[in-house]
Amino acid sequence: NFLITKTWNPSLAMFKSLPHSTFASYSLSIIPLFLLMGQFAGLGGLSASLFRAASAWLGHRRGGIAMAAVGACAGFGAICGSSLATAATMAQVALPELRKHGYSGALATGTLAAGGTLGILIPPSVILVIYAILTEQNIAKLFIAAFIPGILAAIGYITVIAIVARLRPQDAGEPYPRMPYLQRFRVMLDTWPVLLVFFLVVGGIYLGWFTPTEAAAIGAVGTGLIAFINGGLRGKGFIEAILQTASATAMIFLIVLGAAALNNFLALSQLPQV
């Protein structure tokens, strides 16, 4: 676009300063922190505990294991903020169970792909952070505005799974045995770290205890401690979490840089005025 309106030199000169001016923003540090929090949460076994808890309440229903996968994606999204990390992490936990109980490949992978999108909608969300930074909006207000759409999306996915399971029962596989209520509540107790991190991060923002960036840092430290206690950060776990976070952050930052370059092009070409 720049070469259409300008020559090589102005275009290259812009890219000498644009990356620094774009990425020097302190607000952008929240993105790798939330992504790191998601990596630590996966290594700490929080994704598996969420899936077990959701399965305890939904697994005995027709299509219930797929419903539980959506519920676990929603819970994991509340401590992750990334659809990529949510889909990848929950696929490792739920996909073997879905295949083991006879779910079709289409329903199993479709469930996890759809459930993964809850990671960018249910707060804390990396996409909402980027939108807030680019449009100079309040991050906390965007977080609270996304709660109801996120919950509605999760309910909608579960409803579709229930309909598909009744129309095509051969795709839904075998359900889990019904679990006694006392055992269900015991399984729910294993998810207390997820609730603690969620209320500490999101609740801390709304109660004014810390800024969104500080909340992301505290969440990363909290999930890191949980992962270390559970053994997930021992060996190569920590290095892998850092590399995965760096890779995802670089991908997101390239998109942000492209948006900044497009904004400059729109200003120079006067396309909005035209």
C-alpha positions in Angstrom: 0.0 0.0 0.0 2.8 2.4 0.8 4.6 1.7 -2.5 1.4 2.7 -4.3 1.3 6.1 -2.7 5.0 6.7 -1.8 8.4 5.5 -3.0 10.7 3.0 -1.3 12.6 5.5 0.9 9.6 6.9 2.8 8.2 3.4 3.3 11.5 2.1 4.7 12.0 5.2 6.9 8.6 4.6 8.5 9.5 1.1 9.5 12.7 2.3 11.2 10.6 4.0 13.9 7.2 2.4 13.7 8.1 -0.9 15.5 9.7 0.9 18.4 6.9 3.5 18.8 4.3 0.7 18.7 5.9 -1.8 21.0 7.4 0.6 23.5 3.9 0.9 25.0 3.8 -0.2 28.6 0.2 -1.3 28.2 1.2 -4.1 25.7 3.2 -5.9 28.4 -0.2 -7.3 29.6 -0.4 -9.5 26.5 2.6 -11.8 27.2 1.7 -11.9 30.9 -1.8 -13.2 30.2 -0.4 -15.7 27.7 2.2 -16.9 30.2 -0.6 -17.3 32.8 -2.4 -19.6 30.4 0.8 -21.6 29.8 1.4 -22.0 33.5 -2.2 -23.0 34.1 -1.9 -25.8 31.5 1.3 -27.1 33.0 -0.2 -26.9 36.5 -3.0 -29.4 35.6 -5.7 -26.8 35.9 -7.2 -27.7 32.5 -7.5 -31.4 33.5 -9.2 -30.5 36.8 -11.7 -28.3 35.0 -12.5 -31.0 32.5 -13.0 -33.6 35.3 -15.3 -31.2 37.2 -17.4 -30.4 34.1 -17.5 -34.1 33.2 -18.8 -34.9 36.7 -21.9 -32.8 36.2 -22.5 -33.2 32.4 -20.6 -36.4 31.4 -23.6 -38.8 32.0 -25.8 -36.9 29.5 -26.1 -37.7 25.8 -23.2 -35.8 24.3 -22.2 -34.8 27.8 -18.4 -35.3 27.4 -18.4 -32.8 24.5 -20.5 -30.5 26.7 -18.0 -30.9 29.5 -15.2 -30.0 27.1 -17.0 -26.7 26.3 -17.5 -26.0 30.0 -13.8 -26.7 30.6 -12.9 -24.4 27.7 -14.9 -21.6 29.3 -13.3 -22.1 32.7 -9.8 -22.3 31.2 -10.5 -19.1 29.2 -11.1 -17.3 32.4 -7.5 -17.8 33.4 -5.9 -17.7 29.9 -7.2 -15.0 27.6 -6.1 -16.8 24.3 -8.2 -18.9 22.0 -5.1 -20.6 20.6 -3.9 -21.6 24.1 -7.4 -22.7 25.2 -8.0 -24.9 22.1 -4.5 -26.4 22.2 -4.5 -27.1 25.9 -8.1 -28.5 26.1 -7.5 -30.7 23.0 -4.7 -32.5 24.8 -7.0 -33.2 27.8 -10.4 -33.8 26.2 -9.8 -35.2 22.7 -8.4 -38.5 23.9 -11.5 -38.9 26.1 -13.9 -38.1 23.3 -12.2 -40.6 21.0 -12.1 -43.2 23.7 -15.9 -43.0 24.2 -16.7 -43.2 20.5 -17.3 -39.6 19.5 -17.0 -38.9 15.8 -14.0 -36.9 14.6 -16.2 -34.1 13.3 -18.1 -33.6 16.6 -15.0 -34.0 18.8 -12.8 -31.6 16.8 -15.6 -29.2 16.1 -16.5 -29.0 19.8 -12.9 -28.1 20.8 -12.5 -25.6 18.0 -15.7 -23.8 18.9 -14.9 -24.1 22.7 -11.5 -22.6 22.1 -13.0 -19.4 20.9 -14.3 -18.8 24.4 -10.7 -18.0 25.4 -10.7 -14.7 23.6 -14.2 -13.7 24.8 -14.4 -14.6 28.5 -12.2 -12.2 30.5 -9.3 -11.8 30.8 -9.1 -11.7 27.0 -6.0 -10.7 25.0 -8.1 -9.6 22.1 -10.0 -7.2 24.3 -6.8 -5.8 25.7 -5.5 -5.2 22.1 -8.8 -3.5 21.2 -8.7 -1.3 24.3 -5.1 -0.2 23.5 -5.8 0.6 19.9 -9.0 2.4 20.5 -8.0 4.0 23.9 -10.8 2.3 25.8 -11.0 1.1 29.4 -9.8 -2.5 29.7 -11.9 -3.2 32.8 -15.1 -2.0 31.2 -14.5 -4.2 28.2 -13.8 -7.2 30.4 -17.1 -6.8 32.3 -19.0 -6.2 29.0 -17.7 -9.6 27.7 -19.0 -11.7 30.5 -22.6 -12.1 29.3 -21.7 -12.8 25.6 -19.1 -15.3 26.8 -21.6 -17.2 29.0 -24.2 -17.1 26.2 -21.7 -18.4 23.7 -20.9 -21.4 26.0 -24.6 -22.1 26.6 -25.2 -21.9 22.8 -22.4 -24.4 22.1 -23.7 -26.8 24.7 -27.2 -26.5 23.3 -26.0 -27.3 19.8 -24.1 -30.3 21.0 -27.3 -31.6 22.8 -29.3 -31.1 19.5 -26.7 -32.9 17.4 -26.4 -35.8 19.9 -30.2 -36.4 19.6 -30.3 -36.0 15.8 -27.1 -38.1 15.2 -26.7 -40.3 18.3 -24.0 -42.3 16.5 -21.7 -39.3 16.6 -22.1 -38.7 20.4 -20.5 -41.9 21.6 -21.0 -43.4 25.1 -21.6 -41.2 28.2 -19.9 -41.5 31.5 -21.7 -43.3 34.4 -23.8 -41.0 36.5 -21.7 -39.8 39.5 -23.2 -39.4 43.0 -23.7 -35.8 44.1 -21.2 -36.0 46.9 -18.5 -37.2 44.6 -19.3 -34.4 42.2 -18.7 -31.8 44.8 -15.5 -33.4 45.8 -14.3 -33.2 42.2 -15.4 -29.6 42.2 -13.0 -28.9 45.1 -10.1 -29.6 42.8 -10.9 -26.5 40.8 -10.3 -24.1 43.7 -7.0 -22.8 42.2 -8.8 -21.7 39.0 -11.4 -19.8 41.1 -8.7 -18.2 43.2 -6.7 -17.0 40.2 -9.8 -15.7 38.4 -11.2 -13.8 41.4 -7.7 -12.5 42.2 -7.1 -11.2 38.7 -10.5 -10.0 37.5 -11.8 -9.2 41.0 -8.6 -7.3 41.8 -9.1 -5.1 38.8 -12.7 -4.2 39.6 -12.0 -3.7 43.3 -9.2 -1.3 42.4 -6.5 -3.3 44.1 -4.3 -3.2 41.0 -4.2 -2.2 37.4 -4.9 -4.7 34.6 -1.1 -5.1 33.9 -0.4 -5.7 37.6 -3.3 -8.2 37.7 -1.8 -10.1 34.8 1.6 -10.2 36.5 0.0 -11.5 39.7 -2.0 -14.1 37.8 1.2 -15.3 36.0 3.0 -15.6 39.3 0.0 -17.4 41.0 -0.4 -19.9 38.2 3.4 -20.4 38.1 3.5 -21.3 41.7 0.6 -23.7 41.2 2.4 -25.3 38.3 5.6 -25.6 40.3 3.9 -27.2 43.2 2.1 -29.7 40.9 5.4 -30.5 39.1 4.6 -28.9 35.8 7.5 -26.4 35.8 10.2 -29.0 36.6 12.5 -30.1 33.9 11.8 -28.4 30.6 8.3 -27.2 31.5 9.4 -23.6 32.3 11.5 -23.3 29.1 8.6 -24.6 27.0 6.2 -22.2 28.6 8.5 -19.2 27.9 9.0 -20.3 24.3 5.3 -20.9 23.6 4.5 -17.5 25.2 7.2 -15.7 23.1 5.9 -17.4 19.9 2.3 -16.4 20.5 3.3 -12.9 21.6 5.3 -12.4 18.4 2.4 -13.5 16.3 0.1 -11.0 18.0 2.6 -8.2 17.9 3.0 -8.6 14.2 -0.7 -8.1 13.7 -0.6 -5.0 15.9 2.3 -3.7 13.8 0.4 -4.3 10.6 -2.5 -2.4 12.0 -0.3 0.5 12.9 1.2 0.5 9.4 -2.3 0.4 7.9 -3.3 3.4 10.0 -0.4 5.4 8.7 -1.3 4.4 5.1 -4.8 5.6 5.6 -3.6 8.9 6.9 -1.1 9.5 4.1 -3.4 8.4 1.3 -6.3 10.4 2.7 -8.6 7.5 2.0 -11.0 8.2 4.8 -11.6 11.7 3.5 -12.1 10.4 0.0 
